[in-house]
Amino acid sequence: MGMSDQKVDTVVIGAGQAGIAISHHLTERGISHRVLEKNRITEAWRTGRWDSLVANGPAWHDRNLHGKYGDL
């Protein structure tokens, strides 16, 4: 069965941080899905926004899903 013939429950549009996060949650719940992105995953985030990005919030707020940050 080719990819175009597969039935999926959900389509996620965009593979930025939010798209990857929701894909993670869908996978944990066993929900079939596809993530559609017009470029490489997170391409706009990597190359199309800022020369540099500095997080101004607390360190615990900067981690990704199930990521560890120091002793937090």
PQR file of N, CA, C, O and H, with PARSE charges and radii, in Angstrom:
ATOM      1  N   MET A   1       0.860  -1.180   0.000 -0.4000 1.5000
ATOM      2  CA  MET A   1       0.000   0.000   0.000 -0.0000 2.0000
ATOM      3  C   MET A   1       0.902   1.238   0.000  0.5500 1.7000
ATOM      4  O   MET A   1       1.747   1.385   0.883 -0.5500 1.4000
ATOM      5  N   GLY A   2       0.732   2.110  -0.965 -0.4000 1.5000
ATOM      6  CA  GLY A   2       1.500   3.346  -1.027 -0.0000 2.0000
ATOM      7  C   GLY A   2       1.001   4.358  -0.024  0.5500 1.7000
ATOM      8  O   GLY A   2      -0.103   4.232   0.505 -0.5500 1.4000
ATOM      9  H   GLY A   2       0.045   1.990  -1.683  0.4000 1.0000
ATOM     10  N   MET A   3       1.819   5.364   0.238 -0.4000 1.5000
ATOM     11  CA  MET A   3       1.439   6.376   1.219 -0.0000 2.0000
ATOM     12  C   MET A   3       0.136   7.066   0.836  0.5500 1.7000
ATOM     13  O   MET A   3      -0.663   7.395   1.712 -0.5500 1.4000
ATOM     14  H   MET A   3       2.716   5.466  -0.191  0.4000 1.0000
ATOM     15  N   SER A   4      -0.092   7.290  -0.446 -0.4000 1.5000
ATOM     16  CA  SER A   4      -1.313   7.979  -0.864 -0.0000 2.0000
ATOM     17  C   SER A   4      -2.557   7.116  -0.662  0.5500 1.7000
ATOM     18  O   SER A   4      -3.676   7.628  -0.712 -0.5500 1.4000
ATOM     19  H   SER A   4       0.557   7.023  -1.158  0.4000 1.0000
ATOM     20  N   ASP A   5      -2.377   5.815  -0.436 -0.4000 1.5000
ATOM     21  CA  ASP A   5      -3.505   4.907  -0.242 -0.0000 2.0000
ATOM     22  C   ASP A   5      -3.839   4.671   1.223  0.5500 1.7000
ATOM     23  O   ASP A   5      -4.832   4.012   1.530 -0.5500 1.4000
ATOM     24  H   ASP A   5      -1.468   5.400  -0.395  0.4000 1.0000
ATOM     25  N   GLN A   6      -3.028   5.197   2.128 -0.4000 1.5000
ATOM     26  CA  GLN A   6      -3.236   4.948   3.548 -0.0000 2.0000
ATOM     27  C   GLN A   6      -4.295   5.879   4.123  0.5500 1.7000
ATOM     28  O   GLN A   6      -4.380   7.054   3.764 -0.5500 1.4000
ATOM     29  H   GLN A   6      -2.221   5.733   1.878  0.4000 1.0000
ATOM     30  N   LYS A   7      -5.105   5.319   5.030 -0.4000 1.5000
ATOM     31  CA  LYS A   7      -6.104   6.118   5.734 -0.0000 2.0000
ATOM     32  C   LYS A   7      -5.498   6.556   7.062  0.5500 1.7000
ATOM     33  O   LYS A   7      -4.951   5.743   7.807 -0.5500 1.4000
ATOM     34  H   LYS A   7      -5.036   4.365   5.321  0.4000 1.0000
ATOM     35  N   VAL A   8      -5.603   7.842   7.344 -0.4000 1.5000
ATOM     36  CA  VAL A   8      -5.128   8.365   8.628 -0.0000 2.0000
ATOM     37  C   VAL A   8      -6.272   9.123   9.289  0.5500 1.7000
ATOM     38  O   VAL A   8      -7.166   9.641   8.620 -0.5500 1.4000
ATOM     39  H   VAL A   8      -6.048   8.502   6.739  0.4000 1.0000
ATOM     40  N   ASP A   9      -6.224   9.177  10.609 -0.4000 1.5000
ATOM     41  CA  ASP A   9      -7.263   9.874  11.361 -0.0000 2.0000
ATOM     42  C   ASP A   9      -7.079  11.383  11.358  0.5500 1.7000
ATOM     43  O   ASP A   9      -8.056  12.130  11.387 -0.5500 1.4000
ATOM     44  H   ASP A   9      -5.498   8.756  11.153  0.4000 1.0000
ATOM     45  N   THR A  10      -5.820  11.836  11.324 -0.4000 1.5000
ATOM     46  CA  THR A  10      -5.530  13.253  11.517 -0.0000 2.0000
ATOM     47  C   THR A  10      -4.402  13.695  10.598  0.5500 1.7000
ATOM     48  O   THR A  10      -3.461  12.943  10.342 -0.5500 1.4000
ATOM     49  H   THR A  10      -5.026  11.228  11.300  0.4000 1.0000
ATOM     50  N   VAL A  11      -4.507  14.921  10.106 -0.4000 1.5000
ATOM     51  CA  VAL A  11      -3.425  15.546   9.349 -0.0000 2.0000
ATOM     52  C   VAL A  11      -3.001  16.795  10.107  0.5500 1.7000
ATOM     53  O   VAL A  11      -3.833  17.632  10.457 -0.5500 1.4000
ATOM     54  H   VAL A  11      -5.271  15.532  10.313  0.4000 1.0000
ATOM     55  N   VAL A  12      -1.705  16.912  10.357 -0.4000 1.5000
ATOM     56  CA  VAL A  12      -1.138  18.073  11.020 -0.0000 2.0000
ATOM     57  C   VAL A  12      -0.485  18.921   9.931  0.5500 1.7000
ATOM     58  O   VAL A  12       0.380  18.440   9.199 -0.5500 1.4000
ATOM     59  H   VAL A  12      -1.029  16.231  10.072  0.4000 1.0000
ATOM     60  N   ILE A  13      -0.900  20.178   9.828 -0.4000 1.5000
ATOM     61  CA  ILE A  13      -0.346  21.083   8.833 -0.0000 2.0000
ATOM     62  C   ILE A  13       0.764  21.900   9.476  0.5500 1.7000
ATOM     63  O   ILE A  13       0.518  22.698  10.380 -0.5500 1.4000
ATOM     64  H   ILE A  13      -1.603  20.568  10.423  0.4000 1.0000
ATOM     65  N   GLY A  14       1.983  21.695   9.002 -0.4000 1.5000
ATOM     66  CA  GLY A  14       3.127  22.431   9.515 -0.0000 2.0000
ATOM     67  C   GLY A  14       3.941  21.605  10.485  0.5500 1.7000
ATOM     68  O   GLY A  14       3.397  20.996  11.407 -0.5500 1.4000
ATOM     69  H   GLY A  14       2.183  21.047   8.267  0.4000 1.0000
ATOM     70  N   ALA A  15       5.253  21.585  10.273 -0.4000 1.5000
ATOM     71  CA  ALA A  15       6.153  20.789  11.108 -0.0000 2.0000
ATOM     72  C   ALA A  15       7.078  21.680  11.931  0.5500 1.7000
ATOM     73  O   ALA A  15       8.246  21.356  12.144 -0.5500 1.4000
ATOM     74  H   ALA A  15       5.694  22.079   9.524  0.4000 1.0000
ATOM     75  N   GLY A  16       6.541  22.802  12.388 -0.4000 1.5000
ATOM     76  CA  GLY A  16       7.282  23.641  13.324 -0.0000 2.0000
ATOM     77  C   GLY A  16       7.162  23.058  14.719  0.5500 1.7000
ATOM     78  O   GLY A  16       6.797  21.893  14.879 -0.5500 1.4000
ATOM     79  H   GLY A  16       5.592  23.066  12.215  0.4000 1.0000
ATOM     80  N   GLN A  17       7.464  23.852  15.717 -0.4000 1.5000
ATOM     81  CA  GLN A  17       7.438  23.358  17.092 -0.0000 2.0000
ATOM     82  C   GLN A  17       6.063  22.829  17.485  0.5500 1.7000
ATOM     83  O   GLN A  17       5.968  21.765  18.097 -0.5500 1.4000
ATOM     84  H   GLN A  17       7.761  24.798  15.587  0.4000 1.0000
ATOM     85  N   ALA A  18       5.010  23.542  17.149 -0.4000 1.5000
ATOM     86  CA  ALA A  18       3.662  23.097  17.513 -0.0000 2.0000
ATOM     87  C   ALA A  18       3.274  21.828  16.764  0.5500 1.7000
ATOM     88  O   ALA A  18       2.676  20.925  17.350 -0.5500 1.4000
ATOM     89  H   ALA A  18       5.087  24.406  16.652  0.4000 1.0000
ATOM     90  N   GLY A  19       3.606  21.749  15.480 -0.4000 1.5000
ATOM     91  CA  GLY A  19       3.282  20.564  14.698 -0.0000 2.0000
ATOM     92  C   GLY A  19       4.003  19.326  15.199  0.5500 1.7000
ATOM     93  O   GLY A  19       3.413  18.249  15.287 -0.5500 1.4000
ATOM     94  H   GLY A  19       4.091  22.482  15.005  0.4000 1.0000
ATOM     95  N   ILE A  20       5.276  19.477  15.528 -0.4000 1.5000
ATOM     96  CA  ILE A  20       6.045  18.354  16.061 -0.0000 2.0000
ATOM     97  C   ILE A  20       5.503  17.954  17.438  0.5500 1.7000
ATOM     98  O   ILE A  20       5.421  16.766  17.751 -0.5500 1.4000
ATOM     99  H   ILE A  20       5.756  20.352  15.457  0.4000 1.0000
ATOM    100  N   ALA A  21       5.135  18.939  18.256 -0.4000 1.5000
ATOM    101  CA  ALA A  21       4.595  18.638  19.590 -0.0000 2.0000
ATOM    102  C   ALA A  21       3.289  17.863  19.488  0.5500 1.7000
ATOM    103  O   ALA A  21       3.099  16.874  20.196 -0.5500 1.4000
ATOM    104  H   ALA A  21       5.202  19.904  18.002  0.4000 1.0000
ATOM    105  N   ILE A  22       2.382  18.306  18.611 -0.4000 1.5000
ATOM    106  CA  ILE A  22       1.098  17.603  18.503 -0.0000 2.0000
ATOM    107  C   ILE A  22       1.304  16.213  17.914  0.5500 1.7000
ATOM    108  O   ILE A  22       0.598  15.273  18.280 -0.5500 1.4000
ATOM    109  H   ILE A  22       2.536  19.109  18.036  0.4000 1.0000
ATOM    110  N   SER A  23       2.269  16.075  17.003 -0.4000 1.5000
ATOM    111  CA  SER A  23       2.588  14.754  16.458 -0.0000 2.0000
ATOM    112  C   SER A  23       3.046  13.813  17.561  0.5500 1.7000
ATOM    113  O   SER A  23       2.673  12.640  17.584 -0.5500 1.4000
ATOM    114  H   SER A  23       2.843  16.838  16.705  0.4000 1.0000
ATOM    115  N   HIS A  24       3.846  14.327  18.461 -0.4000 1.5000
ATOM    116  CA  HIS A  24       4.312  13.529  19.603 -0.0000 2.0000
ATOM    117  C   HIS A  24       3.127  13.048  20.441  0.5500 1.7000
ATOM    118  O   HIS A  24       3.056  11.871  20.794 -0.5500 1.4000
ATOM    119  H   HIS A  24       4.149  15.280  18.443  0.4000 1.0000
ATOM    120  N   HIS A  25       2.205  13.943  20.756 -0.4000 1.5000
ATOM    121  CA  HIS A  25       1.043  13.577  21.569 -0.0000 2.0000
ATOM    122  C   HIS A  25       0.140  12.588  20.839  0.5500 1.7000
ATOM    123  O   HIS A  25      -0.376  11.655  21.455 -0.5500 1.4000
ATOM    124  H   HIS A  25       2.263  14.899  20.469  0.4000 1.0000
ATOM    125  N   LEU A  26      -0.055  12.778  19.543 -0.4000 1.5000
ATOM    126  CA  LEU A  26      -0.873  11.836  18.771 -0.0000 2.0000
ATOM    127  C   LEU A  26      -0.231  10.452  18.751  0.5500 1.7000
ATOM    128  O   LEU A  26      -0.921   9.441  18.881 -0.5500 1.4000
ATOM    129  H   LEU A  26       0.364  13.535  19.043  0.4000 1.0000
ATOM    130  N   THR A  27       1.083  10.411  18.588 -0.4000 1.5000
ATOM    131  CA  THR A  27       1.798   9.133  18.585 -0.0000 2.0000
ATOM    132  C   THR A  27       1.660   8.430  19.926  0.5500 1.7000
ATOM    133  O   THR A  27       1.424   7.222  19.967 -0.5500 1.4000
ATOM    134  H   THR A  27       1.643  11.233  18.482  0.4000 1.0000
ATOM    135  N   GLU A  28       1.803   9.170  21.028 -0.4000 1.5000
ATOM    136  CA  GLU A  28       1.642   8.578  22.366 -0.0000 2.0000
ATOM    137  C   GLU A  28       0.266   7.953  22.556  0.5500 1.7000
ATOM    138  O   GLU A  28       0.120   6.974  23.289 -0.5500 1.4000
ATOM    139  H   GLU A  28       1.994  10.151  20.995  0.4000 1.0000
ATOM    140  N   ARG A  29      -0.733   8.513  21.902 -0.4000 1.5000
ATOM    141  CA  ARG A  29      -2.103   8.027  22.047 -0.0000 2.0000
ATOM    142  C   ARG A  29      -2.493   7.017  20.972  0.5500 1.7000
ATOM    143  O   ARG A  29      -3.633   6.554  20.940 -0.5500 1.4000
ATOM    144  H   ARG A  29      -0.614   9.308  21.307  0.4000 1.0000
ATOM    145  N   GLY A  30      -1.562   6.677  20.101 -0.4000 1.5000
ATOM    146  CA  GLY A  30      -1.820   5.679  19.077 -0.0000 2.0000
ATOM    147  C   GLY A  30      -2.740   6.163  17.966  0.5500 1.7000
ATOM    148  O   GLY A  30      -3.383   5.350  17.301 -0.5500 1.4000
ATOM    149  H   GLY A  30      -0.636   7.053  20.127  0.4000 1.0000
ATOM    150  N   ILE A  31      -2.812   7.470  17.753 -0.4000 1.5000
ATOM    151  CA  ILE A  31      -3.676   8.042  16.721 -0.0000 2.0000
ATOM    152  C   ILE A  31      -2.877   8.181  15.434  0.5500 1.7000
ATOM    153  O   ILE A  31      -1.840   8.843  15.406 -0.5500 1.4000
ATOM    154  H   ILE A  31      -2.290   8.130  18.293  0.4000 1.0000
ATOM    155  N   SER A  32      -3.367   7.548  14.360 -0.4000 1.5000
ATOM    156  CA  SER A  32      -2.643   7.625  13.095 -0.0000 2.0000
ATOM    157  C   SER A  32      -2.728   9.044  12.546  0.5500 1.7000
ATOM    158  O   SER A  32      -3.780   9.682  12.602 -0.5500 1.4000
ATOM    159  H   SER A  32      -4.209   7.009  14.382  0.4000 1.0000
ATOM    160  N   HIS A  33      -1.606   9.531  12.012 -0.4000 1.5000
ATOM    161  CA  HIS A  33      -1.562  10.905  11.515 -0.0000 2.0000
ATOM    162  C   HIS A  33      -0.396  11.082  10.552  0.5500 1.7000
ATOM    163  O   HIS A  33       0.515  10.256  10.497 -0.5500 1.4000
ATOM    164  H   HIS A  33      -0.752   9.013  11.966  0.4000 1.0000
ATOM    165  N   ARG A  34      -0.443  12.147   9.814 -0.4000 1.5000
ATOM    166  CA  ARG A  34       0.654  12.569   8.949 -0.0000 2.0000
ATOM    167  C   ARG A  34       0.912  14.044   9.215  0.5500 1.7000
ATOM    168  O   ARG A  34      -0.019  14.817   9.438 -0.5500 1.4000
ATOM    169  H   ARG A  34      -1.183  12.818   9.859  0.4000 1.0000
ATOM    170  N   VAL A  35       2.189  14.427   9.189 -0.4000 1.5000
ATOM    171  CA  VAL A  35       2.576  15.821   9.330 -0.0000 2.0000
ATOM    172  C   VAL A  35       2.990  16.310   7.951  0.5500 1.7000
ATOM    173  O   VAL A  35       3.884  15.737   7.329 -0.5500 1.4000
ATOM    174  H   VAL A  35       2.945  13.799   9.008  0.4000 1.0000
ATOM    175  N   LEU A  36       2.341  17.370   7.470 -0.4000 1.5000
ATOM    176  CA  LEU A  36       2.649  17.927   6.163 -0.0000 2.0000
ATOM    177  C   LEU A  36       3.440  19.218   6.342  0.5500 1.7000
ATOM    178  O   LEU A  36       3.058  20.094   7.118 -0.5500 1.4000
ATOM    179  H   LEU A  36       1.614  17.836   7.976  0.4000 1.0000
ATOM    180  N   GLU A  37       4.539  19.321   5.617 -0.4000 1.5000
ATOM    181  CA  GLU A  37       5.391  20.502   5.690 -0.0000 2.0000
ATOM    182  C   GLU A  37       5.887  20.803   4.288  0.5500 1.7000
ATOM    183  O   GLU A  37       6.295  19.890   3.570 -0.5500 1.4000
ATOM    184  H   GLU A  37       4.850  18.610   4.986  0.4000 1.0000
ATOM    185  N   LYS A  38       5.861  22.051   3.891 -0.4000 1.5000
ATOM    186  CA  LYS A  38       6.278  22.391   2.530 -0.0000 2.0000
ATOM    187  C   LYS A  38       7.796  22.407   2.368  0.5500 1.7000
ATOM    188  O   LYS A  38       8.293  22.289   1.248 -0.5500 1.4000
ATOM    189  H   LYS A  38       5.530  22.793   4.474  0.4000 1.0000
ATOM    190  N   ASN A  39       8.539  22.550   3.459 -0.4000 1.5000
ATOM    191  CA  ASN A  39       9.998  22.556   3.424 -0.0000 2.0000
ATOM    192  C   ASN A  39      10.521  21.478   4.353  0.5500 1.7000
ATOM    193  O   ASN A  39       9.778  20.585   4.762 -0.5500 1.4000
ATOM    194  H   ASN A  39       8.135  22.646   4.368  0.4000 1.0000
ATOM    195  N   ARG A  40      11.817  21.563   4.690 -0.4000 1.5000
ATOM    196  CA  ARG A  40      12.357  20.667   5.712 -0.0000 2.0000
ATOM    197  C   ARG A  40      11.635  20.943   7.026  0.5500 1.7000
ATOM    198  O   ARG A  40      11.111  22.036   7.237 -0.5500 1.4000
ATOM    199  H   ARG A  40      12.421  22.289   4.359  0.4000 1.0000
ATOM    200  N   ILE A  41      11.611  19.962   7.893 -0.4000 1.5000
ATOM    201  CA  ILE A  41      10.985  20.150   9.203 -0.0000 2.0000
ATOM    202  C   ILE A  41      11.680  21.301   9.918  0.5500 1.7000
ATOM    203  O   ILE A  41      12.908  21.347   9.981 -0.5500 1.4000
ATOM    204  H   ILE A  41      12.037  19.074   7.722  0.4000 1.0000
ATOM    205  N   THR A  42      10.915  22.204  10.441 -0.4000 1.5000
ATOM    206  CA  THR A  42      11.332  23.424  11.155 -0.0000 2.0000
ATOM    207  C   THR A  42      12.163  24.364  10.291  0.5500 1.7000
ATOM    208  O   THR A  42      12.923  25.170  10.829 -0.5500 1.4000
ATOM    209  H   THR A  42       9.917  22.166  10.390  0.4000 1.0000
ATOM    210  N   GLU A  43      12.044  24.286   8.977 -0.4000 1.5000
ATOM    211  CA  GLU A  43      12.853  25.130   8.090 -0.0000 2.0000
ATOM    212  C   GLU A  43      12.616  26.616   8.338  0.5500 1.7000
ATOM    213  O   GLU A  43      13.580  27.373   8.456 -0.5500 1.4000
ATOM    214  H   GLU A  43      11.427  23.632   8.540  0.4000 1.0000
ATOM    215  N   ALA A  44      11.375  27.049   8.418 -0.4000 1.5000
ATOM    216  CA  ALA A  44      11.093  28.475   8.640 -0.0000 2.0000
ATOM    217  C   ALA A  44      11.656  28.934   9.980  0.5500 1.7000
ATOM    218  O   ALA A  44      12.163  30.050  10.094 -0.5500 1.4000
ATOM    219  H   ALA A  44      10.593  26.435   8.322  0.4000 1.0000
ATOM    220  N   TRP A  45      11.569  28.089  10.980 -0.4000 1.5000
ATOM    221  CA  TRP A  45      12.091  28.431  12.296 -0.0000 2.0000
ATOM    222  C   TRP A  45      13.605  28.571  12.253  0.5500 1.7000
ATOM    223  O   TRP A  45      14.175  29.449  12.901 -0.5500 1.4000
ATOM    224  H   TRP A  45      11.157  27.182  10.888  0.4000 1.0000
ATOM    225  N   ARG A  46      14.257  27.692  11.478 -0.4000 1.5000
ATOM    226  CA  ARG A  46      15.721  27.710  11.396 -0.0000 2.0000
ATOM    227  C   ARG A  46      16.251  28.881  10.590  0.5500 1.7000
ATOM    228  O   ARG A  46      17.223  29.522  10.988 -0.5500 1.4000
ATOM    229  H   ARG A  46      13.794  26.979  10.951  0.4000 1.0000
ATOM    230  N   THR A  47      15.616  29.167   9.454 -0.4000 1.5000
ATOM    231  CA  THR A  47      16.237  30.097   8.506 -0.0000 2.0000
ATOM    232  C   THR A  47      15.419  31.342   8.195  0.5500 1.7000
ATOM    233  O   THR A  47      15.968  32.310   7.667 -0.5500 1.4000
ATOM    234  H   THR A  47      14.826  28.646   9.131  0.4000 1.0000
ATOM    235  N   GLY A  48      14.136  31.351   8.500 -0.4000 1.5000
ATOM    236  CA  GLY A  48      13.309  32.433   8.009 -0.0000 2.0000
ATOM    237  C   GLY A  48      12.859  33.475   9.003  0.5500 1.7000
ATOM    238  O   GLY A  48      12.042  34.325   8.650 -0.5500 1.4000
ATOM    239  H   GLY A  48      13.690  30.565   8.928  0.4000 1.0000
ATOM    240  N   ARG A  49      13.347  33.454  10.222 -0.4000 1.5000
ATOM    241  CA  ARG A  49      12.779  34.360  11.208 -0.0000 2.0000
ATOM    242  C   ARG A  49      13.771  35.357  11.782  0.5500 1.7000
ATOM    243  O   ARG A  49      13.700  36.545  11.467 -0.5500 1.4000
ATOM    244  H   ARG A  49      14.011  32.763  10.509  0.4000 1.0000
ATOM    245  N   TRP A  50      14.687  34.903  12.611 -0.4000 1.5000
ATOM    246  CA  TRP A  50      15.553  35.828  13.340 -0.0000 2.0000
ATOM    247  C   TRP A  50      17.016  35.465  13.140  0.5500 1.7000
ATOM    248  O   TRP A  50      17.350  34.302  12.913 -0.5500 1.4000
ATOM    249  H   TRP A  50      14.744  33.938  12.867  0.4000 1.0000
ATOM    250  N   ASP A  51      17.886  36.469  13.226 -0.4000 1.5000
ATOM    251  CA  ASP A  51      19.317  36.188  13.207 -0.0000 2.0000
ATOM    252  C   ASP A  51      19.726  35.449  14.476  0.5500 1.7000
ATOM    253  O   ASP A  51      20.606  34.589  14.456 -0.5500 1.4000
ATOM    254  H   ASP A  51      17.614  37.413  13.410  0.4000 1.0000
ATOM    255  N   SER A  52      19.077  35.797  15.568 -0.4000 1.5000
ATOM    256  CA  SER A  52      19.330  35.097  16.825 -0.0000 2.0000
ATOM    257  C   SER A  52      18.045  35.117  17.633  0.5500 1.7000
ATOM    258  O   SER A  52      17.180  35.969  17.431 -0.5500 1.4000
ATOM    259  H   SER A  52      18.362  36.496  15.584  0.4000 1.0000
ATOM    260  N   LEU A  53      17.934  34.187  18.532 -0.4000 1.5000
ATOM    261  CA  LEU A  53      16.747  34.094  19.370 -0.0000 2.0000
ATOM    262  C   LEU A  53      17.195  33.855  20.802  0.5500 1.7000
ATOM    263  O   LEU A  53      17.958  32.927  21.072 -0.5500 1.4000
ATOM    264  H   LEU A  53      18.637  33.494  18.697  0.4000 1.0000
ATOM    265  N   VAL A  54      16.733  34.670  21.697 -0.4000 1.5000
ATOM    266  CA  VAL A  54      17.073  34.540  23.104 -0.0000 2.0000
ATOM    267  C   VAL A  54      15.773  34.366  23.874  0.5500 1.7000
ATOM    268  O   VAL A  54      14.845  35.162  23.733 -0.5500 1.4000
ATOM    269  H   VAL A  54      16.113  35.423  21.478  0.4000 1.0000
ATOM    270  N   ALA A  55      15.715  33.332  24.680 -0.4000 1.5000
ATOM    271  CA  ALA A  55      14.534  33.101  25.510 -0.0000 2.0000
ATOM    272  C   ALA A  55      14.619  33.995  26.743  0.5500 1.7000
ATOM    273  O   ALA A  55      15.651  34.053  27.410 -0.5500 1.4000
ATOM    274  H   ALA A  55      16.469  32.685  24.795  0.4000 1.0000
ATOM    275  N   ASN A  56      13.541  34.678  27.032 -0.4000 1.5000
ATOM    276  CA  ASN A  56      13.527  35.602  28.162 -0.0000 2.0000
ATOM    277  C   ASN A  56      12.696  35.102  29.327  0.5500 1.7000
ATOM    278  O   ASN A  56      12.459  35.845  30.280 -0.5500 1.4000
ATOM    279  H   ASN A  56      12.702  34.630  26.489  0.4000 1.0000
ATOM    280  N   GLY A  57      12.259  33.883  29.270 -0.4000 1.5000
ATOM    281  CA  GLY A  57      11.439  33.329  30.337 -0.0000 2.0000
ATOM    282  C   GLY A  57      12.264  32.452  31.260  0.5500 1.7000
ATOM    283  O   GLY A  57      13.479  32.341  31.100 -0.5500 1.4000
ATOM    284  H   GLY A  57      12.452  33.279  28.496  0.4000 1.0000
ATOM    285  N   PRO A  58      11.605  31.831  32.223 -0.5600 1.5000
ATOM    286  CA  PRO A  58      12.312  30.930  33.136  0.2800 2.0000
ATOM    287  C   PRO A  58      12.827  29.700  32.387  0.5500 1.7000
ATOM    288  O   PRO A  58      12.237  29.287  31.388 -0.5500 1.4000
ATOM    289  N   ALA A  59      13.917  29.119  32.866 -0.4000 1.5000
ATOM    290  CA  ALA A  59      14.566  27.999  32.186 -0.0000 2.0000
ATOM    291  C   ALA A  59      13.624  26.812  31.990  0.5500 1.7000
ATOM    292  O   ALA A  59      13.682  26.161  30.947 -0.5500 1.4000
ATOM    293  H   ALA A  59      14.396  29.454  33.677  0.4000 1.0000
ATOM    294  N   TRP A  60      12.756  26.512  32.963 -0.4000 1.5000
ATOM    295  CA  TRP A  60      11.876  25.354  32.845 -0.0000 2.0000
ATOM    296  C   TRP A  60      10.920  25.516  31.677  0.5500 1.7000
ATOM    297  O   TRP A  60      10.398  24.524  31.167 -0.5500 1.4000
ATOM    298  H   TRP A  60      12.709  27.042  33.810  0.4000 1.0000
ATOM    299  N   HIS A  61      10.684  26.728  31.251 -0.4000 1.5000
ATOM    300  CA  HIS A  61       9.752  27.007  30.161 -0.0000 2.0000
ATOM    301  C   HIS A  61      10.367  26.738  28.787  0.5500 1.7000
ATOM    302  O   HIS A  61       9.640  26.651  27.798 -0.5500 1.4000
ATOM    303  H   HIS A  61      11.107  27.534  31.666  0.4000 1.0000
ATOM    304  N   ASP A  62      11.694  26.605  28.710 -0.4000 1.5000
ATOM    305  CA  ASP A  62      12.400  26.493  27.438 -0.0000 2.0000
ATOM    306  C   ASP A  62      12.576  25.065  26.933  0.5500 1.7000
ATOM    307  O   ASP A  62      13.076  24.877  25.824 -0.5500 1.4000
ATOM    308  H   ASP A  62      12.285  26.675  29.513  0.4000 1.0000
ATOM    309  N   ARG A  63      12.194  24.077  27.688 -0.4000 1.5000
ATOM    310  CA  ARG A  63      12.451  22.699  27.266 -0.0000 2.0000
ATOM    311  C   ARG A  63      11.396  22.200  26.279  0.5500 1.7000
ATOM    312  O   ARG A  63      10.290  22.737  26.202 -0.5500 1.4000
ATOM    313  H   ARG A  63      11.788  24.231  28.589  0.4000 1.0000
ATOM    314  N   ASN A  64      11.760  21.173  25.537 -0.4000 1.5000
ATOM    315  CA  ASN A  64      10.835  20.521  24.621 -0.0000 2.0000
ATOM    316  C   ASN A  64      10.096  19.411  25.351  0.5500 1.7000
ATOM    317  O   ASN A  64      10.324  19.180  26.538 -0.5500 1.4000
ATOM    318  H   ASN A  64      12.658  20.737  25.600  0.4000 1.0000
ATOM    319  N   LEU A  65       9.226  18.738  24.647 -0.4000 1.5000
ATOM    320  CA  LEU A  65       8.431  17.674  25.245 -0.0000 2.0000
ATOM    321  C   LEU A  65       9.286  16.642  25.959  0.5500 1.7000
ATOM    322  O   LEU A  65      10.238  16.114  25.384 -0.5500 1.4000
ATOM    323  H   LEU A  65       9.042  18.927  23.682  0.4000 1.0000
ATOM    324  N   HIS A  66       8.959  16.360  27.182 -0.4000 1.5000
ATOM    325  CA  HIS A  66       9.611  15.341  27.998 -0.0000 2.0000
ATOM    326  C   HIS A  66      11.119  15.548  28.085  0.5500 1.7000
ATOM    327  O   HIS A  66      11.859  14.632  28.446 -0.5500 1.4000
ATOM    328  H   HIS A  66       8.185  16.789  27.649  0.4000 1.0000
ATOM    329  N   GLY A  67      11.566  16.746  27.756 -0.4000 1.5000
ATOM    330  CA  GLY A  67      12.991  17.045  27.844 -0.0000 2.0000
ATOM    331  C   GLY A  67      13.380  17.360  29.269  0.5500 1.7000
ATOM    332  O   GLY A  67      12.547  17.756  30.084 -0.5500 1.4000
ATOM    333  H   GLY A  67      10.965  17.490  27.463  0.4000 1.0000
ATOM    334  N   LYS A  68      14.628  17.183  29.557 -0.4000 1.5000
ATOM    335  CA  LYS A  68      15.146  17.500  30.883 -0.0000 2.0000
ATOM    336  C   LYS A  68      15.939  18.785  30.801  0.5500 1.7000
ATOM    337  O   LYS A  68      16.615  19.035  29.804 -0.5500 1.4000
ATOM    338  H   LYS A  68      15.305  16.861  28.895  0.4000 1.0000
ATOM    339  N   TYR A  69      15.865  19.589  31.820 -0.4000 1.5000
ATOM    340  CA  TYR A  69      16.637  20.815  31.867 -0.0000 2.0000
ATOM    341  C   TYR A  69      17.180  20.956  33.272  0.5500 1.7000
ATOM    342  O   TYR A  69      16.463  21.373  34.182 -0.5500 1.4000
ATOM    343  H   TYR A  69      15.315  19.385  32.630  0.4000 1.0000
ATOM    344  N   GLY A  70      18.426  20.616  33.451 -0.4000 1.5000
ATOM    345  CA  GLY A  70      19.035  20.707  34.768 -0.0000 2.0000
ATOM    346  C   GLY A  70      18.297  19.844  35.768  0.5500 1.7000
ATOM    347  O   GLY A  70      17.976  18.692  35.478 -0.5500 1.4000
ATOM    348  H   GLY A  70      19.009  20.277  32.712  0.4000 1.0000
ATOM    349  N   ASP A  71      18.029  20.380  36.921 -0.4000 1.5000
ATOM    350  CA  ASP A  71      17.342  19.642  37.979 -0.0000 2.0000
ATOM    351  C   ASP A  71      15.841  19.876  37.969  0.5500 1.7000
ATOM    352  O   ASP A  71      15.158  19.491  38.918 -0.5500 1.4000
ATOM    353  H   ASP A  71      18.290  21.316  37.156  0.4000 1.0000
ATOM    354  N   LEU A  72      15.320  20.486  36.940 -0.4000 1.5000
ATOM    355  CA  LEU A  72      13.879  20.825  36.915 -0.0000 2.0000
ATOM    356  C   LEU A  72      13.049  19.649  36.506  0.5500 1.7000
ATOM    357  O   LEU A  72      11.825  19.754  36.432 -0.5500 1.4000
ATOM    358  H   LEU A  72      15.875  20.799  36.169  0.4000 1.0000
TER
END
